[in-house]
Each structure stands twice: as C-alpha cells, then as structure tokens.
C-alpha cells in the first residue's frame, strides 16, 4: 500500500512473508562440526513489515529507502534471528 504526498514524494507499507522448506538428506561433500553442515539448521518462516519512502527529486531519478522489521520468526534448528533489513536504491531513467 502506498500514498503519494505530492508528485515527487510517496510513502509505502507492505507485509512480506517467507517460507523455506527444510533440507532432506545429507551431502557427503558438506561435512563437519559447524552449524552450516547440519541440514536441521535450514528453513523456517518469517513475516516482515516494510516501511518505505520514494523520492523523485528530478524527472527520471528516484531514490527509495525501505526498512524491513520482522514481526514473526520461526526458524528450524540453530539459526541467527533476523533483526532488520534496510534497502536503498537509486534509479535513473533515460529518455
């Protein structure tokens, strides 16, 4: 969902969901005591809320910034929790 405050400024909000299946089986080439070698430490779900702003200071140029915050996380095995993400992009159009 987004709202245009004026022709060159808009804000947005979105809900993002992610689901990854667990890994079945073992690859004999990936072996060791590390957490990444254990297939039980992969997969799970995460739901995030994204809040963003889009600014077009001059025609055909766009600066976007979005902050993603986790609302719910249910990861399999031993995995680091996700605290937040920030996405920044600059787009330039050509005539």
Backbone as XML, in Angstrom:
<?xml version="1.0"?>
<chain id="A" units="angstrom">
  <residue number="1" name="UNK">
    <atom name="N" x="0.848" y="-1.131" z="0.000"/>
    <atom name="CA" x="0.000" y="0.000" z="0.000"/>
    <atom name="C" x="0.917" y="1.223" z="0.000"/>
  </residue>
  <residue number="2" name="UNK">
    <atom name="N" x="0.547" y="2.245" z="-0.750"/>
    <atom name="CA" x="1.364" y="3.451" z="-0.775"/>
    <atom name="C" x="0.469" y="4.689" z="-0.833"/>
  </residue>
  <residue number="3" name="UNK">
    <atom name="N" x="1.067" y="5.812" z="-0.473"/>
    <atom name="CA" x="0.348" y="7.081" z="-0.514"/>
    <atom name="C" x="1.269" y="8.120" z="-1.144"/>
  </residue>
  <residue number="4" name="UNK">
    <atom name="N" x="0.751" y="8.846" z="-2.130"/>
    <atom name="CA" x="1.521" y="9.884" z="-2.810"/>
    <atom name="C" x="1.212" y="11.229" z="-2.150"/>
  </residue>
  <residue number="5" name="UNK">
    <atom name="N" x="2.204" y="11.788" z="-1.460"/>
    <atom name="CA" x="2.025" y="13.063" z="-0.772"/>
    <atom name="C" x="2.004" y="14.213" z="-1.768"/>
  </residue>
  <residue number="6" name="UNK">
    <atom name="N" x="2.849" y="14.128" z="-2.773"/>
    <atom name="CA" x="2.871" y="15.060" z="-3.905"/>
    <atom name="C" x="3.521" y="14.307" z="-5.059"/>
  </residue>
  <residue number="7" name="UNK">
    <atom name="N" x="3.597" y="14.889" z="-6.257"/>
    <atom name="CA" x="4.106" y="14.126" z="-7.412"/>
    <atom name="C" x="5.521" y="13.565" z="-7.258"/>
  </residue>
  <residue number="8" name="UNK">
    <atom name="N" x="6.327" y="14.114" z="-6.349"/>
    <atom name="CA" x="7.691" y="13.598" z="-6.237"/>
    <atom name="C" x="7.997" y="12.920" z="-4.895"/>
  </residue>
  <residue number="9" name="UNK">
    <atom name="N" x="6.957" y="12.654" z="-4.068"/>
    <atom name="CA" x="7.187" y="12.008" z="-2.780"/>
    <atom name="C" x="6.045" y="11.043" z="-2.454"/>
  </residue>
  <residue number="10" name="UNK">
    <atom name="N" x="6.417" y="9.796" z="-2.147"/>
    <atom name="CA" x="5.416" y="8.788" z="-1.779"/>
    <atom name="C" x="5.981" y="7.925" z="-0.656"/>
  </residue>
  <residue number="11" name="UNK">
    <atom name="N" x="5.106" y="7.446" z="0.197"/>
    <atom name="CA" x="5.487" y="6.504" z="1.247"/>
    <atom name="C" x="4.749" y="5.194" z="1.012"/>
  </residue>
  <residue number="12" name="UNK">
    <atom name="N" x="5.286" y="4.121" z="1.571"/>
    <atom name="CA" x="4.660" y="2.815" z="1.349"/>
    <atom name="C" x="4.780" y="1.963" z="2.607"/>
  </residue>
  <residue number="13" name="UNK">
    <atom name="N" x="3.912" y="0.969" z="2.675"/>
    <atom name="CA" x="3.949" y="-0.029" z="3.737"/>
    <atom name="C" x="3.573" y="-1.364" z="3.094"/>
  </residue>
  <residue number="14" name="UNK">
    <atom name="N" x="4.257" y="-2.433" z="3.499"/>
    <atom name="CA" x="3.953" y="-3.749" z="2.926"/>
    <atom name="C" x="4.205" y="-4.841" z="3.944"/>
  </residue>
  <residue number="15" name="UNK">
    <atom name="N" x="3.571" y="-5.947" z="3.713"/>
    <atom name="CA" x="3.740" y="-7.141" z="4.524"/>
    <atom name="C" x="4.424" y="-8.182" z="3.648"/>
  </residue>
  <residue number="16" name="UNK">
    <atom name="N" x="5.503" y="-8.775" z="4.155"/>
    <atom name="CA" x="6.285" y="-9.742" z="3.382"/>
    <atom name="C" x="6.374" y="-11.041" z="4.166"/>
  </residue>
  <residue number="17" name="UNK">
    <atom name="N" x="6.132" y="-12.146" z="3.494"/>
    <atom name="CA" x="6.234" y="-13.457" z="4.116"/>
    <atom name="C" x="7.248" y="-14.314" z="3.386"/>
  </residue>
  <residue number="18" name="UNK">
    <atom name="N" x="7.942" y="-15.141" z="4.138"/>
    <atom name="CA" x="8.961" y="-16.027" z="3.572"/>
    <atom name="C" x="8.830" y="-17.392" z="4.224"/>
  </residue>
  <residue number="19" name="UNK">
    <atom name="N" x="8.857" y="-18.438" z="3.411"/>
    <atom name="CA" x="8.805" y="-19.798" z="3.919"/>
    <atom name="C" x="9.822" y="-20.633" z="3.156"/>
  </residue>
  <residue number="20" name="UNK">
    <atom name="N" x="10.719" y="-21.284" z="3.891"/>
    <atom name="CA" x="11.736" y="-22.135" z="3.291"/>
    <atom name="C" x="11.601" y="-23.531" z="3.866"/>
  </residue>
  <residue number="21" name="UNK">
    <atom name="N" x="11.550" y="-24.519" z="2.980"/>
    <atom name="CA" x="11.475" y="-25.911" z="3.428"/>
    <atom name="C" x="12.800" y="-26.330" z="4.053"/>
  </residue>
  <residue number="22" name="UNK">
    <atom name="N" x="12.722" y="-27.342" z="4.877"/>
    <atom name="CA" x="13.938" y="-27.903" z="5.462"/>
    <atom name="C" x="14.670" y="-28.707" z="4.397"/>
  </residue>
  <residue number="23" name="UNK">
    <atom name="N" x="15.921" y="-28.987" z="4.654"/>
    <atom name="CA" x="16.730" y="-29.798" z="3.741"/>
    <atom name="C" x="16.571" y="-31.254" z="4.137"/>
  </residue>
  <residue number="24" name="UNK">
    <atom name="N" x="16.309" y="-32.087" z="3.155"/>
    <atom name="CA" x="16.199" y="-33.523" z="3.396"/>
    <atom name="C" x="17.440" y="-34.204" z="2.838"/>
  </residue>
  <residue number="25" name="UNK">
    <atom name="N" x="18.052" y="-35.047" z="3.633"/>
    <atom name="CA" x="19.239" y="-35.766" z="3.184"/>
    <atom name="C" x="20.512" y="-35.040" z="3.562"/>
  </residue>
  <residue number="26" name="UNK">
    <atom name="N" x="21.637" y="-35.666" z="3.240"/>
    <atom name="CA" x="22.944" y="-35.113" z="3.568"/>
    <atom name="C" x="23.833" y="-35.209" z="2.339"/>
  </residue>
  <residue number="27" name="UNK">
    <atom name="N" x="24.574" y="-34.150" z="2.080"/>
    <atom name="CA" x="25.568" y="-34.151" z="1.009"/>
    <atom name="C" x="26.893" y="-34.587" z="1.628"/>
  </residue>
  <residue number="28" name="UNK">
    <atom name="N" x="27.478" y="-35.689" z="1.178"/>
    <atom name="CA" x="28.727" y="-36.170" z="1.791"/>
    <atom name="C" x="29.890" y="-35.188" z="1.616"/>
  </residue>
  <residue number="29" name="UNK">
    <atom name="N" x="29.770" y="-34.232" z="0.681"/>
    <atom name="CA" x="30.827" y="-33.243" z="0.481"/>
    <atom name="C" x="30.730" y="-32.091" z="1.494"/>
  </residue>
  <residue number="30" name="UNK">
    <atom name="N" x="29.603" y="-31.989" z="2.187"/>
    <atom name="CA" x="29.428" y="-30.958" z="3.210"/>
    <atom name="C" x="29.363" y="-31.671" z="4.547"/>
  </residue>
  <residue number="31" name="UNK">
    <atom name="N" x="30.491" y="-31.662" z="5.232"/>
    <atom name="CA" x="30.574" y="-32.411" z="6.478"/>
    <atom name="C" x="31.463" y="-31.654" z="7.450"/>
  </residue>
  <residue number="32" name="UNK">
    <atom name="N" x="31.131" y="-31.707" z="8.692"/>
    <atom name="CA" x="31.978" y="-31.077" z="9.697"/>
    <atom name="C" x="31.179" y="-30.697" z="10.926"/>
  </residue>
  <residue number="33" name="UNK">
    <atom name="N" x="31.869" y="-30.150" z="11.927"/>
    <atom name="CA" x="31.209" y="-29.814" z="13.185"/>
    <atom name="C" x="30.445" y="-28.490" z="13.138"/>
  </residue>
  <residue number="34" name="UNK">
    <atom name="N" x="30.583" y="-27.716" z="12.081"/>
    <atom name="CA" x="29.939" y="-26.399" z="12.007"/>
    <atom name="C" x="28.425" y="-26.488" z="11.863"/>
  </residue>
  <residue number="35" name="UNK">
    <atom name="N" x="27.736" y="-25.434" z="12.309"/>
    <atom name="CA" x="26.276" y="-25.401" z="12.229"/>
    <atom name="C" x="25.771" y="-25.478" z="10.787"/>
  </residue>
  <residue number="36" name="UNK">
    <atom name="N" x="26.531" y="-24.924" z="9.855"/>
    <atom name="CA" x="26.119" y="-24.928" z="8.453"/>
    <atom name="C" x="26.146" y="-26.296" z="7.805"/>
  </residue>
  <residue number="37" name="UNK">
    <atom name="N" x="26.818" y="-27.253" z="8.408"/>
    <atom name="CA" x="26.880" y="-28.603" z="7.853"/>
    <atom name="C" x="25.695" y="-29.464" z="8.283"/>
  </residue>
  <residue number="38" name="UNK">
    <atom name="N" x="24.902" y="-28.987" z="9.218"/>
    <atom name="CA" x="23.765" y="-29.758" z="9.728"/>
    <atom name="C" x="22.493" y="-29.368" z="8.976"/>
  </residue>
  <residue number="39" name="UNK">
    <atom name="N" x="21.874" y="-30.276" z="8.212"/>
    <atom name="CA" x="20.680" y="-29.933" z="7.451"/>
    <atom name="C" x="19.477" y="-29.557" z="8.321"/>
  </residue>
  <residue number="40" name="UNK">
    <atom name="N" x="19.524" y="-29.882" z="9.617"/>
    <atom name="CA" x="18.423" y="-29.497" z="10.509"/>
    <atom name="C" x="18.405" y="-28.002" z="10.798"/>
  </residue>
  <residue number="41" name="UNK">
    <atom name="N" x="19.475" y="-27.277" z="10.424"/>
    <atom name="CA" x="19.579" y="-25.846" z="10.695"/>
    <atom name="C" x="19.200" y="-24.989" z="9.492"/>
  </residue>
  <residue number="42" name="UNK">
    <atom name="N" x="18.317" y="-25.466" z="8.655"/>
    <atom name="CA" x="17.881" y="-24.717" z="7.477"/>
    <atom name="C" x="16.365" y="-24.667" z="7.426"/>
  </residue>
  <residue number="43" name="UNK">
    <atom name="N" x="15.848" y="-23.597" z="6.862"/>
    <atom name="CA" x="14.410" y="-23.468" z="6.649"/>
    <atom name="C" x="13.694" y="-22.795" z="7.792"/>
  </residue>
  <residue number="44" name="UNK">
    <atom name="N" x="12.402" y="-22.606" z="7.591"/>
    <atom name="CA" x="11.558" y="-21.954" z="8.581"/>
    <atom name="C" x="10.729" y="-20.860" z="7.929"/>
  </residue>
  <residue number="45" name="UNK">
    <atom name="N" x="10.111" y="-20.048" z="8.758"/>
    <atom name="CA" x="9.253" y="-18.973" z="8.250"/>
    <atom name="C" x="9.644" y="-17.648" z="8.898"/>
  </residue>
  <residue number="46" name="UNK">
    <atom name="N" x="9.288" y="-16.562" z="8.197"/>
    <atom name="CA" x="9.498" y="-15.209" z="8.720"/>
    <atom name="C" x="8.453" y="-14.297" z="8.078"/>
  </residue>
  <residue number="47" name="UNK">
    <atom name="N" x="7.872" y="-13.425" z="8.876"/>
    <atom name="CA" x="6.942" y="-12.407" z="8.397"/>
    <atom name="C" x="7.527" y="-11.052" z="8.755"/>
  </residue>
  <residue number="48" name="UNK">
    <atom name="N" x="7.548" y="-10.126" z="7.780"/>
    <atom name="CA" x="8.158" y="-8.817" z="8.000"/>
    <atom name="C" x="7.212" y="-7.700" z="7.580"/>
  </residue>
  <residue number="49" name="UNK">
    <atom name="N" x="7.377" y="-6.560" z="8.221"/>
    <atom name="CA" x="6.670" y="-5.335" z="7.868"/>
    <atom name="C" x="7.673" y="-4.394" z="7.227"/>
  </residue>
  <residue number="50" name="UNK">
    <atom name="N" x="7.346" y="-3.890" z="6.056"/>
    <atom name="CA" x="8.220" y="-2.957" z="5.348"/>
    <atom name="C" x="7.618" y="-1.564" z="5.319"/>
  </residue>
  <residue number="51" name="UNK">
    <atom name="N" x="8.438" y="-0.568" z="5.629"/>
    <atom name="CA" x="8.030" y="0.831" z="5.578"/>
    <atom name="C" x="9.024" y="1.550" z="4.684"/>
  </residue>
  <residue number="52" name="UNK">
    <atom name="N" x="8.518" y="2.240" z="3.656"/>
    <atom name="CA" x="9.429" y="2.852" z="2.703"/>
    <atom name="C" x="9.040" y="4.254" z="2.301"/>
  </residue>
  <residue number="53" name="UNK">
    <atom name="N" x="10.004" y="4.912" z="1.660"/>
    <atom name="CA" x="9.786" y="6.246" z="1.107"/>
    <atom name="C" x="10.434" y="6.291" z="-0.270"/>
  </residue>
  <residue number="54" name="UNK">
    <atom name="N" x="9.745" y="6.906" z="-1.214"/>
    <atom name="CA" x="10.243" y="7.079" z="-2.579"/>
    <atom name="C" x="10.232" y="8.569" z="-2.895"/>
  </residue>
  <residue number="55" name="UNK">
    <atom name="N" x="11.379" y="9.061" z="-3.331"/>
    <atom name="CA" x="11.519" y="10.482" z="-3.621"/>
    <atom name="C" x="12.086" y="10.651" z="-5.021"/>
  </residue>
  <residue number="56" name="UNK">
    <atom name="N" x="11.454" y="11.488" z="-5.832"/>
    <atom name="CA" x="11.914" y="11.753" z="-7.180"/>
    <atom name="C" x="12.287" y="13.239" z="-7.267"/>
  </residue>
  <residue number="57" name="UNK">
    <atom name="N" x="13.563" y="13.579" z="-6.923"/>
    <atom name="CA" x="13.962" y="14.981" z="-6.871"/>
    <atom name="C" x="13.958" y="15.675" z="-8.225"/>
  </residue>
  <residue number="58" name="UNK">
    <atom name="N" x="14.301" y="14.962" z="-9.273"/>
    <atom name="CA" x="14.242" y="15.488" z="-10.640"/>
    <atom name="C" x="13.649" y="14.408" z="-11.536"/>
  </residue>
  <residue number="59" name="UNK">
    <atom name="N" x="13.146" y="14.788" z="-12.656"/>
    <atom name="CA" x="12.497" y="13.863" z="-13.577"/>
    <atom name="C" x="13.415" y="12.690" z="-13.925"/>
  </residue>
  <residue number="60" name="UNK">
    <atom name="N" x="12.868" y="11.485" z="-13.862"/>
    <atom name="CA" x="13.543" y="10.224" z="-14.227"/>
    <atom name="C" x="14.636" y="9.810" z="-13.237"/>
  </residue>
  <residue number="61" name="UNK">
    <atom name="N" x="14.649" y="10.381" z="-12.041"/>
    <atom name="CA" x="15.553" y="9.956" z="-10.974"/>
    <atom name="C" x="14.702" y="9.621" z="-9.761"/>
  </residue>
  <residue number="62" name="UNK">
    <atom name="N" x="15.027" y="8.503" z="-9.098"/>
    <atom name="CA" x="14.209" y="8.060" z="-7.977"/>
    <atom name="C" x="15.110" y="7.486" z="-6.893"/>
  </residue>
  <residue number="63" name="UNK">
    <atom name="N" x="14.956" y="7.994" z="-5.667"/>
    <atom name="CA" x="15.655" y="7.467" z="-4.512"/>
    <atom name="C" x="14.632" y="6.751" z="-3.644"/>
  </residue>
  <residue number="64" name="UNK">
    <atom name="N" x="14.902" y="5.482" z="-3.310"/>
    <atom name="CA" x="13.999" y="4.681" z="-2.484"/>
    <atom name="C" x="14.748" y="4.147" z="-1.272"/>
  </residue>
  <residue number="65" name="UNK">
    <atom name="N" x="14.099" y="4.198" z="-0.117"/>
    <atom name="CA" x="14.638" y="3.634" z="1.118"/>
    <atom name="C" x="13.521" y="2.845" z="1.777"/>
  </residue>
  <residue number="66" name="UNK">
    <atom name="N" x="13.815" y="1.609" z="2.182"/>
    <atom name="CA" x="12.819" y="0.780" z="2.849"/>
    <atom name="C" x="13.448" y="0.091" z="4.055"/>
  </residue>
  <residue number="67" name="UNK">
    <atom name="N" x="12.728" y="0.096" z="5.170"/>
    <atom name="CA" x="13.122" y="-0.592" z="6.389"/>
    <atom name="C" x="12.193" y="-1.785" z="6.574"/>
  </residue>
  <residue number="68" name="UNK">
    <atom name="N" x="12.775" y="-2.989" z="6.725"/>
    <atom name="CA" x="12.006" y="-4.208" z="6.960"/>
    <atom name="C" x="12.249" y="-4.685" z="8.382"/>
  </residue>
  <residue number="69" name="UNK">
    <atom name="N" x="11.164" y="-4.846" z="9.147"/>
    <atom name="CA" x="11.240" y="-5.296" z="10.533"/>
    <atom name="C" x="10.501" y="-6.614" z="10.686"/>
  </residue>
  <residue number="70" name="UNK">
    <atom name="N" x="11.120" y="-7.622" z="11.319"/>
    <atom name="CA" x="10.441" y="-8.910" z="11.483"/>
    <atom name="C" x="9.299" y="-8.804" z="12.500"/>
  </residue>
  <residue number="71" name="UNK">
    <atom name="N" x="8.155" y="-9.378" z="12.134"/>
    <atom name="CA" x="7.013" y="-9.467" z="13.040"/>
    <atom name="C" x="6.970" y="-10.828" z="13.714"/>
  </residue>
  <residue number="72" name="UNK">
    <atom name="N" x="7.381" y="-11.856" z="12.958"/>
    <atom name="CA" x="7.352" y="-13.222" z="13.466"/>
    <atom name="C" x="8.472" y="-14.017" z="12.797"/>
  </residue>
  <residue number="73" name="UNK">
    <atom name="N" x="9.168" y="-14.856" z="13.587"/>
    <atom name="CA" x="10.219" y="-15.720" z="13.052"/>
    <atom name="C" x="10.106" y="-17.094" z="13.692"/>
  </residue>
  <residue number="74" name="UNK">
    <atom name="N" x="10.107" y="-18.108" z="12.863"/>
    <atom name="CA" x="10.108" y="-19.488" z="13.357"/>
    <atom name="C" x="11.088" y="-20.265" z="12.483"/>
  </residue>
  <residue number="75" name="UNK">
    <atom name="N" x="12.347" y="-20.236" z="12.872"/>
    <atom name="CA" x="13.411" y="-20.857" z="12.096"/>
    <atom name="C" x="13.693" y="-22.260" z="12.625"/>
  </residue>
  <residue number="76" name="UNK">
    <atom name="N" x="14.117" y="-23.144" z="11.739"/>
    <atom name="CA" x="14.448" y="-24.524" z="12.114"/>
    <atom name="C" x="15.856" y="-24.593" z="12.699"/>
  </residue>
  <residue number="77" name="UNK">
    <atom name="N" x="16.023" y="-25.406" z="13.719"/>
    <atom name="CA" x="17.355" y="-25.643" z="14.274"/>
    <atom name="C" x="17.969" y="-24.408" z="14.893"/>
  </residue>
  <residue number="78" name="UNK">
    <atom name="N" x="19.294" y="-24.308" z="14.735"/>
    <atom name="CA" x="20.053" y="-23.189" z="15.284"/>
    <atom name="C" x="20.349" y="-22.208" z="14.157"/>
  </residue>
  <residue number="79" name="UNK">
    <atom name="N" x="19.681" y="-21.053" z="14.164"/>
    <atom name="CA" x="19.896" y="-20.009" z="13.168"/>
    <atom name="C" x="19.838" y="-18.660" z="13.869"/>
  </residue>
  <residue number="80" name="UNK">
    <atom name="N" x="20.595" y="-17.725" z="13.364"/>
    <atom name="CA" x="20.572" y="-16.370" z="13.917"/>
    <atom name="C" x="19.232" y="-15.715" z="13.608"/>
  </residue>
  <residue number="81" name="UNK">
    <atom name="N" x="18.716" y="-14.965" z="14.575"/>
    <atom name="CA" x="17.481" y="-14.224" z="14.345"/>
    <atom name="C" x="17.782" y="-13.019" z="13.465"/>
  </residue>
  <residue number="82" name="UNK">
    <atom name="N" x="16.814" y="-12.652" z="12.658"/>
    <atom name="CA" x="16.936" y="-11.507" z="11.766"/>
    <atom name="C" x="16.416" y="-10.282" z="12.507"/>
  </residue>
  <residue number="83" name="UNK">
    <atom name="N" x="17.239" y="-9.239" z="12.655"/>
    <atom name="CA" x="16.822" y="-8.050" z="13.396"/>
    <atom name="C" x="16.112" y="-7.036" z="12.515"/>
  </residue>
  <residue number="84" name="UNK">
    <atom name="N" x="16.692" y="-6.711" z="11.358"/>
    <atom name="CA" x="16.075" y="-5.766" z="10.424"/>
    <atom name="C" x="16.861" y="-5.775" z="9.117"/>
  </residue>
  <residue number="85" name="UNK">
    <atom name="N" x="16.268" y="-5.200" z="8.091"/>
    <atom name="CA" x="16.940" y="-5.004" z="6.804"/>
    <atom name="C" x="16.658" y="-3.589" z="6.334"/>
  </residue>
  <residue number="86" name="UNK">
    <atom name="N" x="17.623" y="-3.007" z="5.634"/>
    <atom name="CA" x="17.442" y="-1.700" z="5.014"/>
    <atom name="C" x="17.823" y="-1.846" z="3.548"/>
  </residue>
  <residue number="87" name="UNK">
    <atom name="N" x="16.919" y="-1.410" z="2.672"/>
    <atom name="CA" x="17.190" y="-1.441" z="1.235"/>
    <atom name="C" x="17.200" y="0.001" z="0.723"/>
  </residue>
  <residue number="88" name="UNK">
    <atom name="N" x="18.276" y="0.365" z="0.019"/>
    <atom name="CA" x="18.408" y="1.699" z="-0.547"/>
    <atom name="C" x="18.687" y="1.535" z="-2.027"/>
  </residue>
  <residue number="89" name="UNK">
    <atom name="N" x="17.968" y="2.286" z="-2.858"/>
    <atom name="CA" x="18.230" y="2.209" z="-4.297"/>
    <atom name="C" x="18.073" y="3.585" z="-4.938"/>
  </residue>
  <residue number="90" name="UNK">
    <atom name="N" x="18.861" y="3.769" z="-5.969"/>
    <atom name="CA" x="18.779" y="4.992" z="-6.797"/>
    <atom name="C" x="18.555" y="4.522" z="-8.224"/>
  </residue>
  <residue number="91" name="UNK">
    <atom name="N" x="17.484" y="4.990" z="-8.822"/>
    <atom name="CA" x="17.171" y="4.612" z="-10.200"/>
    <atom name="C" x="17.230" y="5.843" z="-11.088"/>
  </residue>
  <residue number="92" name="UNK">
    <atom name="N" x="17.851" y="5.679" z="-12.250"/>
    <atom name="CA" x="17.962" y="6.755" z="-13.222"/>
    <atom name="C" x="17.372" y="6.287" z="-14.526"/>
  </residue>
  <residue number="93" name="UNK">
    <atom name="N" x="16.413" y="7.039" z="-15.029"/>
    <atom name="CA" x="15.808" y="6.733" z="-16.315"/>
    <atom name="C" x="16.475" y="7.524" z="-17.429"/>
  </residue>
  <residue number="94" name="UNK">
    <atom name="N" x="16.402" y="6.986" z="-18.614"/>
    <atom name="CA" x="16.982" y="7.661" z="-19.771"/>
    <atom name="C" x="15.883" y="7.926" z="-20.766"/>
  </residue>
  <residue number="95" name="UNK">
    <atom name="N" x="15.968" y="9.058" z="-21.401"/>
    <atom name="CA" x="14.931" y="9.466" z="-22.377"/>
    <atom name="C" x="15.276" y="8.959" z="-23.752"/>
  </residue>
</chain>
